[in-house]
Amino acid sequence: MRVFIRIVALTVCGLFAGAAFADAPTYHEFIEGKADAKITVVEYASLTCHFCADFSKNNYSKLKAEYIDTGKVKFIYRDFPTDGLAAGAALITRCVPSERGKTLVDLMFKNQAEWMRAEKPIEVLRGYGQLAGMTLDDVDACLKNEAIFADIQDVRQKAVSLYKVQATPTFFIGNDKVEGNNYPALKAAIDKQLK
């Protein structure tokens, strides 16, 4: 699976000519909330997953308002690309400055139907990279960044081998696992641990 995603990502994204970033980006986690929050929620998601987009558009704001913004939950978003296009999109989100990464993830989920149905979806994604402050050369260099690609795949492989993630989205609240866009179950798991 790892080799397949890598080949598809490089095929979809294209092998672009040009120099790498002067200051090459490095992989960084997308974390929101207080560092010392009582509960940590980890989401594994794919940017081409319809259910993940639905969670982002319809339920994430509830989680943020009730738990993250109130200091009860630290939220960590992790990539679990299920295809080459998702891997390419994930690369772009990881190359932008860390404070813009999760915002770019949210933008991609919000407009998922648009860019996934585009004749050339990678061109739309390149435009999103520009909106986040990258030049087209930056985006193209990012799509060839083997180190960040390897980190994304390492996170995905650990999710499979250590946590038995099989579908997206999957959430971990401590030792509790919630699969799918099931906000009532996610809320119940958080509330149980807050007691």
PAZAPA-4460 file (N, C-alpha, C; in steps of 0.05 Angstrom, whole numbers, plus 32768, in hexadecimal, padded with zeros to 4 digits):
% residues 195
    n_x    n_y    n_z   ca_x   ca_y   ca_z    c_x    c_y    c_z   seq   type   mol
   8010   7FE8   8000   8000   8000   8000   8011   8019   8000     1      M     A
   8027   8019   8010   8038   8031   8012   8044   8037   7FF7     2      R     A
   804F   8023   7FE9   805B   8027   7FCF   8046   8031   7FBB     3      V     A
   802E   8025   7FBB   8019   802D   7FA9   8012   804A   7FAD     4      F     A
   800D   8053   7FC6   8006   806F   7FCB   801D   8081   7FC2     5      I     A
   8035   8079   7FC7   804C   808A   7FBF   804D   808D   7FA1     6      R     A
   8049   8077   7F92   804A   8079   7F75   8033   8089   7F6A     7      I     A
   801B   8085   7F75   8004   8094   7F6C   8007   80B2   7F72     8      V     A
   8011   80B8   7F8A   8015   80D4   7F92   8029   80E2   7F7F     9      A     A
   803E   80D4   7F79   8052   80E1   7F67   8047   80E3   7F4B    10      L     A
   8037   80CF   7F42   802B   80D0   7F28   8017   80E7   7F26    11      T     A
   8004   80E8   7F3A   7FF0   80FD   7F3A   7FFC   8119   7F3C    12      V     A
   800F   811B   7F4E   801B   8135   7F54   802E   813D   7F3E    13      C     A
   8039   812A   7F30   804D   8130   7F1B   8068   8134   7F28    14      G     A
   807C   812F   7F17   8098   8134   7F20   80A0   814F   7F15    15      L     A
   80A1   8163   7F26   80A6   817E   7F1D   80C3   8185   7F1E    16      F     A
   80CD   8194   7F0A   80E8   819D   7F0A   80EB   81B5   7F1C    17      A     A
   8103   81BB   7F25   8107   81D3   7F35   8115   81CD   7F4F    18      G     A
   8120   81E2   7F5B   812E   81DE   7F74   811B   81DA   7F8B    19      A     A
   8125   81CD   7F9F   8115   81C9   7FB8   8114   81E4   7FC7    20      A     A
   8103   81E5   7FDC   8102   81FD   7FED   811D   8205   7FF7    21      F     A
   8122   821F   7FF9   813B   8228   8005   813C   821E   8022    22      A     A
   8126   8221   8030   8123   8216   804B   810E   8200   8049    23      D     A
   8117   81E8   8044   8104   81D2   803F   80F1   81CD   8057    24      A     A
   80D7   81CA   8051   80C4   81C6   8066   80C9   81AA   8073    25      P     A
   80C0   81A7   808B   80C2   818E   8099   80A6   8187   80A4    26      T     A
   80A2   816D   80A8   8088   8163   80B2   8082   816F   80CE    27      Y     A
   806A   8177   80D3   8062   8180   80ED   8045   8178   80F3    28      H     A
   803F   8173   810C   8024   816B   8114   8011   8183   8113    29      E     A
   7FF8   817D   810E   7FE3   8192   8110   7FD5   818E   812B    30      F     A
   7FDB   81A0   813D   7FD0   819E   8159   7FC1   81B7   815F    31      I     A
   7FA9   81B4   816A   7F99   81CB   8173   7F91   81C6   8190    32      E     A
   7F90   81DC   819F   7F87   81D9   81BB   7F9F   81DC   81CE    33      G     A
   7F98   81DC   81E8   7FAD   81DF   81FC   7FBF   81C7   81FE    34      K     A
   7FD8   81CB   8201   7FEB   81B5   8202   7FE6   81A3   821A    35      A     A
   7FDC   81AF   8230   7FD7   81A0   8248   7FBA   8198   824C    36      D     A
   7FAA   8198   8236   7F8E   8190   8239   7F8C   8174   8244    37      A     A
   7F77   816F   8253   7F73   8155   8260   7F70   813E   824C    38      K     A
   7F64   8143   8235   7F5E   812F   8221   7F6C   8136   8207    39      I     A
   7F77   8121   81FA   7F82   8124   81DF   7F71   8114   81CC    40      T     A
   7F68   8121   81B7   7F59   8113   81A1   7F6B   8113   8189    41      V     A
   7F6F   80FC   817D   7F7E   80F9   8165   7F6C   80F0   814F    42      V     A
   7F6C   80FE   8138   7F5C   80F7   8121   7F6F   80ED   810B    43      E     A
   7F68   80D6   80FF   7F76   80CD   80E7   7F62   80D0   80D0    44      Y     A
   7F6A   80E0   80BB   7F58   80E6   80A6   7F66   80E7   808B    45      A     A
   7F57   80E3   8076   7F61   80E5   805B   7F53   80FD   804D    46      S     A
   7F62   810D   803F   7F57   8125   8033   7F44   811F   801C    47      L     A
   7F43   8106   8012   7F30   80FF   7FFE   7F18   80EF   8009    48      T     A
   7F17   80ED   8023   7F01   80DE   8031   7EE9   80F0   8035    49      C     A
   7ED2   80E7   802A   7EB9   80F7   802C   7EB1   80F9   8049    50      H     A
   7EB3   80E4   8059   7EAA   80E5   8075   7EBC   80F7   8085    51      F     A
   7ED6   80F8   807E   7EE8   810A   808C   7EE1   8128   8086    52      C     A
   7EDA   812D   806C   7ED1   8148   8065   7EB8   814F   8073    53      A     A
   7EA6   813C   8076   7E8C   8142   8084   7E91   8148   80A1    54      D     A
   7EA4   8139   80AE   7EAB   813F   80C9   7EB6   815C   80CB    55      F     A
   7EC9   8162   80BA   7ED6   817C   80BA   7EC2   8193   80B7    56      S     A
   7EAF   818F   80A4   7E9C   81A4   809E   7E85   81A7   80B3    57      K     A
   7E7D   8190   80BE   7E64   8190   80CE   7E68   818B   80EC    58      N     A
   7E7E   817E   80F3   7E81   8176   8110   7E9A   8182   811D    59      N     A
   7EAE   8188   810E   7EC7   8192   811A   7EC2   81AC   812A    60      Y     A
   7EB1   81BD   811F   7EAB   81D7   812D   7E9F   81D2   8148    61      S     A
   7E8E   81BD   814A   7E82   81B7   8164   7E98   81AE   8178    62      K     A
   7EA9   819C   816E   7EBF   8192   817F   7ED1   81A9   8188    63      L     A
   7ED7   81BB   8175   7EE8   81D2   817B   7EDC   81E4   8190    64      K     A
   7EC2   81EB   818C   7EB5   81FE   819E   7EB2   81F2   81BA    65      A     A
   7EAA   81D9   81BC   7EA4   81CD   81D6   7EBC   81C3   81E5    66      E     A
   7ED0   81B9   81D7   7EE6   81AC   81E4   7F02   81B8   81E0    67      Y     A
   7F08   81BF   81C7   7F23   81CA   81C1   7F26   81E6   81CB    68      I     A
   7F13   81F7   81C4   7F15   8214   81CC   7F11   8218   81EA    69      D     A
   7F05   8205   81F7   7F01   8207   8215   7F19   81FB   8224    70      T     A
   7F2D   81F0   8216   7F45   81E6   8223   7F42   81C9   822D    71      G     A
   7F2C   81BC   8227   7F28   81A0   8230   7F36   818B   821E    72      K     A
   7F3A   8192   8205   7F44   817F   81F2   7F5B   818B   81E1    73      V     A
   7F70   817B   81DE   7F85   8180   81CA   7F7F   816E   81B3    74      K     A
   7F7D   817A   819B   7F75   816C   8183   7F8D   8169   8170    75      F     A
   7F92   8151   8167   7FA8   814B   8154   7F9D   813F   813B    76      I     A
   7FA2   814C   8124   7F99   8142   810A   7FB1   8133   80FD    77      Y     A
   7FAC   811B   80F4   7FC1   810B   80E7   7FB7   8101   80CC    78      R     A
   7FC9   8101   80B8   7FC1   80F8   809E   7FC1   80D9   809C    79      D     A
   7FAD   80CF   808F   7FAB   80B3   8089   7FA2   80B1   806B    80      F     A
   7FB4   80B8   8059   7FAB   80B9   803D   7FA3   809E   8032    81      P     A
   7F8C   809D   8025   7F81   8084   801A   7F86   8082   7FFC    82      T     A
   7F91   8096   7FF0   7F98   8095   7FD3   7FAE   80A9   7FCD    83      D     A
   7FB7   80A9   7FB4   7FCD   80BB   7FAD   7FC5   80D8   7FAD    84      G     A
   7FAD   80DF   7FA6   7FA4   80FA   7FA7   7FA4   8105   7FC3    85      L     A
   7F9A   80F4   7FD6   7F9A   80FC   7FF2   7FB7   8100   7FFC    86      A     A
   7FC9   80EF   7FF3   7FE5   80F2   7FFB   7FF1   810C   7FF1    87      A     A
   7FEB   8113   7FD8   7FF4   812C   7FCC   7FE9   8144   7FDB    88      G     A
   7FCF   8143   7FE2   7FC3   8159   7FF1   7FCF   815B   800D    89      A     A
   7FD4   8144   8019   7FE0   8144   8034   7FFC   8151   8033    90      A     A
   800B   814B   801F   8026   8156   801C   8024   8175   801C    91      L     A
   8012   8180   800D   800F   819D   800B   8009   81A9   8027    92      I     A
   7FF6   819C   8035   7FEF   81A7   8050   8006   81A6   8063    93      T     A
   8018   8193   8060   802F   8190   8072   8046   81A3   806B    94      R     A
   8046   81AD   8052   805B   81BF   804A   8057   81DC   8051    95      C     A
   803E   81E4   8055   8038   8200   805C   8041   8205   8079    96      V     A
   8045   821E   8081   804C   8224   809D   8038   8216   80B0    97      P     A
   8042   820C   80C6   8032   81FB   80D7   8018   8208   80E0    98      S     A
   8018   8223   80E4   7FFF   8230   80EE   7FEA   8231   80D8    99      E     A
   7FF1   822B   80BF   7FDE   822C   80A9   7FD6   8210   80A0   100      R     A
   7FE3   81FC   80AA   7FDE   81E1   80A1   7FC2   81D7   80A6   101      G     A
   7FB8   81D9   80BE   7F9D   81CF   80C4   7F88   81E0   80B6   102      K     A
   7F8E   81FA   80B2   7F7B   820B   80A3   7F79   8201   8086   103      T     A
   7F90   81F9   807B   7F8F   81EF   8060   7F81   81D4   805E   104      L     A
   7F84   81C3   8073   7F75   81AA   8074   7F57   81B0   8074   105      V     A
   7F4F   81C3   8084   7F32   81CA   8086   7F28   81D4   806B   106      D     A
   7F39   81E5   805D   7F31   81EF   8043   7F2E   81D8   802F   107      L     A
   7F40   81C5   802F   7F3F   81AF   801D   7F26   819E   8022   108      M     A
   7F1F   819A   803B   7F07   818B   8042   7EEE   819A   8039   109      F     A
   7EEE   81B4   803F   7ED7   81C5   8038   7ED1   81C4   801A   110      K     A
   7EE6   81C4   800A   7EE4   81C5   7FEC   7EEA   81AA   7FDF   111      N     A
   7EE8   8194   7FEE   7EF0   817A   7FE5   7EE2   8173   7FCA   112      Q     A
   7EC8   8177   7FC9   7EBA   816F   7FB0   7EC4   817E   7F98   113      A     A
   7ECB   8197   7F9C   7ED5   81A8   7F86   7EF0   819D   7F7B   114      E     A
   7F04   819A   7F8D   7F1E   8192   7F82   7F20   8175   7F7A   115      W     A
   7F11   8164   7F87   7F12   8148   7F80   7F05   8143   7F65   116      M     A
   7EF1   8153   7F5E   7EE3   814F   7F44   7EEF   8160   7F2D   117      R     A
   7F03   8170   7F34   7F10   8180   7F20   7F1E   816E   7F0B   118      A     A
   7F20   8178   7EF3   7F2E   8169   7EDE   7F4B   8164   7EE6   119      E     A
   7F57   8178   7EF3   7F73   8176   7EFC   7F73   817E   7F1A   120      K     A
   7F6C   816B   7F2C   7F69   8172   7F48   7F83   817D   7F54   121      P     A
   7F9A   8174   7F4B   7FB3   817D   7F56   7FB7   819B   7F51   122      I     A
   7FAC   81A5   7F3B   7FAF   81C2   7F35   7F9F   81D2   7F49   123      E     A
   7F87   81C8   7F51   7F77   81D6   7F66   7F87   81D6   7F80   124      V     A
   7F92   81BF   7F87   7FA2   81BD   7FA0   7FBA   81CF   7F9F   125      L     A
   7FC7   81D2   7F88   7FDD   81E5   7F86   7FD4   8201   7F8C   126      R     A
   7FBC   8208   7F83   7FB0   8222   7F89   7FAB   8226   7FA6   127      G     A
   7FA3   8211   7FB4   7F9F   8213   7FD1   7FBA   8218   7FDF   128      Y     A
   7FCF   820B   7FD5   7FE9   820F   7FE0   7FF1   822D   7FDD   129      G     A
   7FEA   8239   7FC7   7FF0   8255   7FC3   7FE0   8266   7FD7   130      Q     A
   7FC7   825F   7FDB   7FB7   826E   7FEF   7FC3   826D   800B   131      L     A
   7FD1   8257   8010   7FDE   8254   802A   7FFA   8261   802B   132      A     A
   8002   826F   8016   801B   827E   8016   8032   8271   8007   133      G     A
   802D   825B   7FFA   8042   824E   7FEA   8043   8259   7FCE   134      M     A
   805A   8259   7FC1   805C   825E   7FA5   8056   8244   7F96   135      T     A
   8051   8245   7F7C   804D   822C   7F6D   8067   821B   7F6E   136      L     A
   807E   8228   7F6D   8097   8219   7F70   8099   820B   7F8B   137      D     A
   8090   8219   7FA0   808F   820C   7FBB   807D   81F3   7FBB   138      D     A
   8065   81F6   7FAF   8052   81E0   7FAE   805F   81C9   7F9F   139      V     A
   806A   81CF   7F88   8076   81B9   7F78   808D   81AB   7F86   140      D     A
   809D   81BB   7F94   80B3   81AF   7FA4   80A8   819E   7FBA   141      A     A
   8092   81A8   7FC6   8085   8199   7FDC   807C   817E   7FD3   142      C     A
   8070   817D   7FBB   8065   8164   7FB1   807A   8150   7FAB   143      L     A
   8093   8158   7FAB   80AA   8146   7FA7   80B9   8141   7FC1   144      K     A
   80AF   814C   7FD7   80BE   814A   7FF0   80BC   812E   7FFC   145      N     A
   80D1   811E   7FF6   80D1   8102   7FFF   80D0   80FF   801D   146      E     A
   80DD   8111   802C   80DE   810F   8049   80C3   8112   8055   147      A     A
   80B4   8127   804D   8099   812B   8058   8086   8114   804F   148      I     A
   8089   810C   8036   8079   80F5   802D   807E   80DC   803E   149      F     A
   8097   80D7   8044   809E   80C0   8055   8092   80C3   8071   150      A     A
   8092   80DB   807C   8086   80E0   8096   8068   80DB   8096   151      D     A
   805B   80E4   8081   803E   80DF   807F   8038   80C2   807E   152      I     A
   8048   80B3   806D   8044   8096   806B   804A   8088   8085   153      Q     A
   805E   8092   8094   8066   8086   80AD   804F   8089   80C2   154      D     A
   8043   80A1   80C2   802B   80A5   80D4   8015   8092   80CC   155      V     A
   8010   808F   80B3   7FFB   807D   80A9   8001   8060   80B1   156      R     A
   801A   8057   80AD   8021   803C   80B3   801F   8036   80D1   157      Q     A
   8027   8049   80E2   8025   8045   80FF   8008   8044   8107   158      K     A
   7FF7   8053   80FA   7FDA   8053   8100   7FCF   8037   80FA   159      A     A
   7FD8   802B   80E4   7FCE   8010   80DD   7FDA   7FFB   80F0   160      V     A
   7FF4   7FFC   80F4   8000   7FE6   8104   7FFC   7FE9   8122   161      S     A
   7FFE   8001   812C   7FFB   8004   8149   7FDE   8008   8153   162      L     A
   7FCE   8016   8143   7FB3   801E   814C   7F9D   8011   813C   163      Y     A
   7FA4   8000   8129   7F91   7FF1   8119   7F7D   8003   810A   164      K     A
   7F86   801A   8101   7F75   802C   80F1   7F70   801F   80D6   165      V     A
   7F56   801D   80CF   7F4F   8010   80B6   7F3D   8022   80A4   166      Q     A
   7F33   8038   80B0   7F21   8049   80A1   7F24   8066   80AA   167      A     A
   7F1A   8078   809A   7F1B   8094   80A2   7EFF   80A0   80A2   168      T     A
   7EFA   80B3   80B4   7F0C   80BB   80CA   7F0B   80A7   80E1   169      P     A
   7F21   80A5   80EF   7F23   8096   8108   7F2E   80A9   811D   170      T     A
   7F21   80A8   8135   7F29   80BA   814B   7F32   80A9   8162   171      F     A
   7F46   80B2   8170   7F4F   80A6   8189   7F4C   80BB   819F   172      F     A
   7F3E   80B3   81B4   7F3B   80C3   81CC   7F46   80B2   81E3   173      I     A
   7F60   80B7   81EA   7F6D   80A5   81FC   7F6E   8089   81EF   174      G     A
   7F64   8075   81FD   7F63   805A   81F2   7F4A   8054   81E3   175      N     A
   7F37   8066   81E2   7F1D   8062   81D4   7F20   8069   81B7   176      D     A
   7F15   8058   81A6   7F16   805C   8189   7EFA   8061   817E   177      K     A
   7EF7   8075   816E   7EDD   807B   8161   7EE2   807C   8144   178      V     A
   7ED4   806B   8135   7ED7   806B   8118   7EC0   8078   810A   179      E     A
   7EC6   8087   80F5   7EB1   8094   80E5   7EAA   80AF   80F0   180      G     A
   7E99   80BD   80E1   7E90   80D8   80E8   7E78   80D5   80FB   181      N     A
   7E7E   80CD   8113   7E6A   80C8   8127   7E6E   80DB   813F   182      N     A
   7E64   80F3   813C   7E69   8107   8151   7E5E   80FF   816C   183      Y     A
   7E46   80F4   816E   7E3B   80EC   8188   7E4E   80D8   8196   184      P     A
   7E59   80C5   8188   7E6C   80B2   8194   7E86   80BF   819C   185      A     A
   7E8F   80D2   818C   7EA8   80E1   8193   7EA4   80F1   81AC   186      L     A
   7E8D   80FF   81AD   7E87   8110   81C4   7E84   80FF   81DD   187      K     A
   7E77   80E8   81DB   7E73   80D6   81F2   7E8E   80CC   81FC   188      A     A
   7EA1   80C5   81EA   7EBB   80BC   81F2   7ECA   80D2   8201   189      A     A
   7EC8   80EB   81F7   7ED6   8101   8204   7ECA   8106   821F   190      I     A
   7EAF   8107   8221   7EA2   810D   823A   7EA8   80F7   824F   191      D     A
   7EAA   80DE   8246   7EB0   80C8   8259   7ECC   80CD   8265   192      K     A
   7EDF   80D6   8255   7EFA   80DA   8260   7EFD   80F4   8270   193      Q     A
   7EEB   8107   826B   7EEC   8120   827B   7EE0   811C   8297   194      L     A
   7ED1   8107   829B   7EC5   8103   82B6   7EDA   80FA   82CA   195      K     A
***
